[in-house]
């Protein structure tokens, strides 16, 4: 799995948010979040930053991935 997708999934689970709630907070679709987390869609850096900021996570994983 993509390290960025894995980081998003883990951060979302730690925060206790569903894909639907996270998507709404980020201004993205629930389907997009699910596809990113499952590895079916490659996430753009800008979207990854937005998601990680909403989750209160560091964006250092973007340089690692």
KAGI-V314966 format. One record per residue. N is the residue number from 1. RES is the residue in three letters. SS is DSSP state (@ for helix, = for strand, . for the rest). PSI is psi in whole degrees, 0 to 359 (NA if undefined). NEAR is the number of other ideal C-beta (glycine too) atoms within 8 Angstrom. Layout:
# KAGI-V314966
n | res | ss | psi | near
N | RES | SS | PSI | NEAR
N | RES | SS | PSI | NEAR
This chain:
# KAGI-V314966
n | res | ss | psi | near
1 | UNK | . | 147 | 5
2 | UNK | . | 132 | 9
3 | UNK | @ | 328 | 9
4 | UNK | @ | 316 | 11
5 | UNK | @ | 318 | 13
6 | UNK | @ | 318 | 9
7 | UNK | @ | 320 | 12
8 | UNK | @ | 313 | 16
9 | UNK | @ | 313 | 9
10 | UNK | @ | 318 | 8
11 | UNK | @ | 321 | 12
12 | UNK | @ | 316 | 13
13 | UNK | @ | 319 | 7
14 | UNK | @ | 323 | 7
15 | UNK | @ | 348 | 8
16 | UNK | . | 19 | 4
17 | UNK | . | 146 | 9
18 | UNK | . | 167 | 5
19 | UNK | @ | 322 | 11
20 | UNK | @ | 313 | 7
21 | UNK | @ | 317 | 8
22 | UNK | @ | 315 | 14
23 | UNK | @ | 316 | 12
24 | UNK | @ | 317 | 7
25 | UNK | @ | 331 | 8
26 | UNK | @ | 349 | 11
27 | UNK | . | 28 | 5
28 | UNK | . | 170 | 9
29 | UNK | . | 152 | 6
30 | UNK | @ | 321 | 8
31 | UNK | @ | 318 | 6
32 | UNK | @ | 314 | 11
33 | UNK | @ | 314 | 16
34 | UNK | @ | 319 | 9
35 | UNK | @ | 321 | 9
36 | UNK | @ | 311 | 14
37 | UNK | @ | 328 | 11
38 | UNK | @ | 351 | 7
39 | UNK | . | 7 | 8
40 | UNK | . | 341 | 5
41 | UNK | . | 137 | 7
42 | UNK | . | 128 | 5
43 | UNK | . | 142 | 12
44 | UNK | . | 149 | 6
45 | UNK | @ | 320 | 7
46 | UNK | @ | 317 | 6
47 | UNK | @ | 320 | 12
48 | UNK | @ | 318 | 13
49 | UNK | @ | 316 | 10
50 | UNK | @ | 314 | 11
51 | UNK | @ | 312 | 14
52 | UNK | @ | 325 | 15
53 | UNK | @ | 318 | 9
54 | UNK | @ | 323 | 9
55 | UNK | . | 355 | 13
56 | UNK | . | 28 | 6
57 | UNK | . | 157 | 9
58 | UNK | . | 148 | 5
59 | UNK | . | 15 | 9
60 | UNK | . | 332 | 6
61 | UNK | @ | 336 | 12
62 | UNK | @ | 325 | 11
63 | UNK | @ | 331 | 5
64 | UNK | @ | 322 | 6
65 | UNK | . | NA | 8
